[in-house]
Amino acid sequence: MARKRDYIQEILEKRSRTLRRTTRHEQFHKRYSLIMTSFDLLRLEKQIDRDIRVELLKYISIGSVACIEGYFRASIRDLIDYGSPFIDNVKELENIKLDIETIIRLDREKVSIGEFISHLPSISNLEDINRTISKIIGDDFFDLIKKIEYDEFEPLEDIAKHLIEDIQSVFRSRHIYCHEIAVKTKPTLQQSDDHIGATLTFVDTTEAVLQKLMPSGKTDRR
């Protein structure tokens, strides 16, 4: 019989691998800046064998999705821990149950409700992210992204037409490279550059949305 997952232990182990007193946005950029530097090395270093360069480029999408998922789990945590109205919307999420034993362990291990709930939903693709965030904020997440003023020279609505499609491409590439041998699939420098640009725009725009939703500074304090 399969052993029951210990979610709280998983959370404590994951917490030990992140920086304390560092915001979700800072955590994202600290890791992602290294991914960007790695890409620059692959782009500029002429001595790297072509086949090795192609293989290493596959890790751009893998690292990008890891950073996106980590950032959004931290965002779900912060929204719920912020309080109303977001914690009131947790009931809209599927398969979220808190029994007495779990509540006692949350208190004993000093795991917040937001930290616990953010660990549970699947966010392995863009549809999962939009569905989960939309339920918590009580509004369509993608619609809010489109309303953010990103660049005075390029309205975000124009960017958003391609942004969702570009992020879907990042997730699609990551899925292929993590779950298939895919020796015939060869990412290009341009594709990797596009994935980096889309990831940065998506996360930075989401952060602007969250700052509007949580303006008092009560959250994002880890």
Secondary structure in CASP SS format (residue, H / E / C, confidence):
PFRMAT SS
TARGET T0000
AUTHOR 0000-0000-0000
METHOD secondary structure of the structure
MODEL  1
M C 1.00
A C 1.00
R C 1.00
K C 1.00
R C 1.00
D C 1.00
Y H 1.00
I H 1.00
Q H 1.00
E H 1.00
I H 1.00
L H 1.00
E H 1.00
K H 1.00
R H 1.00
S H 1.00
R C 1.00
T C 1.00
L C 1.00
R C 1.00
R C 1.00
T C 1.00
T C 1.00
R H 1.00
H H 1.00
E H 1.00
Q H 1.00
F H 1.00
H H 1.00
K H 1.00
R H 1.00
Y H 1.00
S H 1.00
L H 1.00
I H 1.00
M H 1.00
T H 1.00
S H 1.00
F H 1.00
D H 1.00
L H 1.00
L H 1.00
R H 1.00
L H 1.00
E C 1.00
K C 1.00
Q C 1.00
I C 1.00
D C 1.00
R H 1.00
D H 1.00
I H 1.00
R H 1.00
V H 1.00
E H 1.00
L H 1.00
L H 1.00
K H 1.00
Y H 1.00
I H 1.00
S H 1.00
I H 1.00
G H 1.00
S H 1.00
V H 1.00
A H 1.00
C H 1.00
I H 1.00
E H 1.00
G H 1.00
Y H 1.00
F H 1.00
R H 1.00
A H 1.00
S H 1.00
I H 1.00
R H 1.00
D H 1.00
L H 1.00
I H 1.00
D H 1.00
Y H 1.00
G C 1.00
S C 1.00
P C 1.00
F C 1.00
I H 1.00
D H 1.00
N H 1.00
V H 1.00
K H 1.00
E H 1.00
L C 1.00
E C 1.00
N C 1.00
I C 1.00
K C 1.00
L C 1.00
D C 1.00
I H 1.00
E H 1.00
T H 1.00
I H 1.00
I H 1.00
R H 1.00
L H 1.00
D H 1.00
R H 1.00
E H 1.00
K C 1.00
V C 1.00
S C 1.00
I H 1.00
G H 1.00
E H 1.00
F H 1.00
I H 1.00
S H 1.00
H C 1.00
L C 1.00
P C 1.00
S C 1.00
I C 1.00
S C 1.00
N C 1.00
L H 1.00
E H 1.00
D H 1.00
I H 1.00
N H 1.00
R H 1.00
T H 1.00
I H 1.00
S H 1.00
K H 1.00
I H 1.00
I H 1.00
G C 1.00
D C 1.00
D C 1.00
F H 1.00
F H 1.00
D H 1.00
L H 1.00
I H 1.00
K H 1.00
K H 1.00
I C 1.00
E C 1.00
Y C 1.00
D C 1.00
E C 1.00
F C 1.00
E C 1.00
P C 1.00
L H 1.00
E H 1.00
D H 1.00
I H 1.00
A H 1.00
K H 1.00
H H 1.00
L H 1.00
I H 1.00
E H 1.00
D H 1.00
I H 1.00
Q H 1.00
S H 1.00
V H 1.00
F H 1.00
R H 1.00
S H 1.00
R H 1.00
H H 1.00
I H 1.00
Y H 1.00
C H 1.00
H H 1.00
E C 1.00
I C 1.00
A C 1.00
V C 1.00
K C 1.00
T C 1.00
K C 1.00
P C 1.00
T C 1.00
L H 1.00
Q H 1.00
Q H 1.00
S H 1.00
D H 1.00
D H 1.00
H H 1.00
I H 1.00
G H 1.00
A H 1.00
T H 1.00
L H 1.00
T H 1.00
F H 1.00
V H 1.00
D H 1.00
T H 1.00
T H 1.00
E H 1.00
A H 1.00
V H 1.00
L H 1.00
Q H 1.00
K H 1.00
L H 1.00
M C 1.00
P C 1.00
S C 1.00
G C 1.00
K C 1.00
T C 1.00
D C 1.00
R C 1.00
R C 1.00
END
